[in-house]
Amino acid sequence: MSTRHGELAMLLAHEQWRLEQLSYDVARRRCTARQCCEAAAVLERLSAGLREYAASLPFEQRSGHGTDPFAMWEDDRDD
């Protein structure tokens, strides 16, 4: 695993844990405005990082309908 891949993986795993903890605070109505703002900023950074990473990957197109909600699907057309 390259450094870039490893850094993104570590960031995702760490923030997943933090967001899970926040979800418990939200459910218990114990979260603060600061926690919510910090989580929003983290999600924005993650989103930007994932977009940048995705831009470096080959684009995959598949025909048919699969179960991956993030996959880009071609239309099935008989032209």
C-alpha positions in Angstrom: 0.0 0.0 0.0 1.5 3.3 -1.0 1.8 6.2 1.4 -1.1 8.1 -0.3 -3.4 5.1 -0.2 -2.4 4.4 3.4 -2.9 8.0 4.5 -6.4 8.1 3.0 -7.3 4.7 4.5 -6.0 5.8 8.0 -7.9 9.0 7.8 -11.2 7.3 6.8 -10.8 4.7 9.6 -10.0 7.4 12.2 -12.9 9.7 11.2 -15.3 6.7 11.0 -14.6 6.1 14.7 -15.1 9.8 15.6 -18.3 10.0 13.6 -19.6 6.9 15.3 -18.9 8.4 18.7 -20.7 11.6 17.6 -23.7 9.5 16.4 -24.1 8.2 20.0 -24.0 11.8 21.3 -26.5 12.9 18.8 -28.9 10.0 19.7 -28.5 10.9 23.4 -29.0 14.6 22.7 -25.6 15.3 24.2 -23.7 16.7 21.2 -22.7 20.3 21.1 -22.8 22.8 18.2 -19.0 22.7 18.2 -19.0 18.9 17.7 -21.5 19.2 14.8 -19.4 22.0 13.1 -16.2 20.0 13.6 -17.8 16.9 12.1 -19.1 18.9 9.1 -15.6 20.2 8.5 -14.2 16.7 8.7 -16.8 15.4 6.3 -15.9 18.2 3.8 -12.2 17.3 4.1 -13.0 13.6 3.6 -15.2 14.4 0.6 -12.4 16.5 -1.0 -9.8 13.8 -0.3 -12.0 11.1 -1.8 -12.8 13.1 -4.9 -9.1 13.8 -5.4 -8.3 10.1 -4.9 -11.1 9.1 -7.3 -9.8 11.4 -9.9 -6.5 9.4 -9.9 -8.3 6.0 -10.5 -9.5 4.6 -13.8 -13.1 5.2 -14.5 -15.1 2.0 -14.6 -18.3 1.6 -16.5 -20.5 -1.4 -16.3 -23.6 -2.4 -18.0 -26.5 -3.9 -16.1 -27.7 -3.1 -12.6 -25.6 -4.1 -9.6 -25.7 -3.6 -5.9 -23.0 -1.0 -5.6 -24.7 2.3 -4.8 -21.6 4.3 -5.9 -21.0 2.7 -9.2 -21.6 4.5 -12.4 -23.8 2.5 -14.7 -24.3 2.7 -18.4 -27.8 2.6 -19.8 -28.7 -0.8 -21.2 -29.8 0.1 -24.7 -30.3 -2.0 -27.7 -29.5 0.5 -30.5 
